[in-house]
């Protein structure tokens, strides 16, 4: 069982910044891809950014140039630096991880709320 603990959400004005963190309860060598997803009220959960085990990032078009995903080389932690936030970035942000030993299973964190006011 993998536990993912997210932190860093909050309320911010449009144009502001937040940094999310997600720490996994397993060793870094066990983890393959990790990523951030978000769910706005009344909408489906969507991919925001993901990072491969090799450190290659992928971003949703809506956040390119504003968000940066990174992975701590020594820890089993990923980050999402969010700049130039917009009201449409509001939602619950979830961390997801996959393991090499069981790639078909998705592990999710409990979510952290991000609210951007105009």
N, C-alpha and C positions, 0 to 999 in steps of 0.2 A: 504494500500500500504506500502510495506517495502522498505526502501532504505538501500543499503549496500555501504559503502565507504571503498575502499581498499587503502593501502599505503605501501611503503617500497620497491618497485621494484627498479631496477637499473642495472647497468653494473658492472660485477665482473669477476675477473680472476678465472680460474678453480682452485678448492681447497678452494676458499673463501666462505664467508657466507653472507646471507641476512636474514632479518626478515620481514615478511609481517604481516600487521594488517588488520582486517576487522571489522568495527563498524556498527552495525545495528541500525536502527532508531526506533525500537520497544523495549519494555521491555524484559528483559532476560526471564521472566516467560512465555512470548508468544512464544519463540523460542524453537523448538525441535532440530533436528540435524542441524549442520552447517558444511561446508566443503570447501576445496580448490580443484579447477580443473585447468587444464592448457591446452592450445592449441598451439601447435607448427605450424609453417608455413606448409600448405599443409596437415595437419593431423587433425584428429577429436579431439574434446575436451575429456579429460580423467580425471578420478579421481586421485587426488594426495593423499589427506588425508581427513578424515571426523571425526567429534567428536559428539557423541550422547549427549542428554540432561543430561545424567548421567555422562558424561565426559569420556566415553569409546572411545579410538581412533582406527581408521582403516587406514592402509596405503597401497598404491600401492607397489608391490614388488620392483619396481625400486628405491624407496626412503627409504625403510626400513633401519633403522640404521643411516640415514643421516638427515632426516627431523623429526621434532617434532611439532605436533599440540597441541595447548593448548587453554583453555577457561578461561577468566577472571571471577572469581567467583562473583565479584560484578558488573561487567559491561557486556554489551551485545556485547562483543568483543572477537574475536578469533585471534590467532596468528599462524604463520607458521615459525618456525625457520629452516632455510635451511643451512646445513653445508656440507663441502666437495662437493661443487657444481661442476657439470660436464657440458660440452657444450651441452649435450643432455637434460639438464634441461631448456634450453632456450625456452621461449614461453610467452604467455600472461596468467597470473594467475588470475582466477576468483574466487570470493567468492560466495557461494550459501547458502541459508537458507530456512528452512521450518518452518511453523507455526503449532502449535497444532490445531488451529481452522480450518485450511485449508491444510491438509497434502499433498494433491495432487498437490499443486501449488509450483513451484520452483521460488525463487526470486534470481536474479543475480546482482552482482556488475558490474561496468563498466570495470573492468580488470586493471591489472598493469603489465607492461612489465618487464620481467627478461631476461637478456642477459648474458650468460657465455662464455667468450672467452678463447681459449686454449693457 
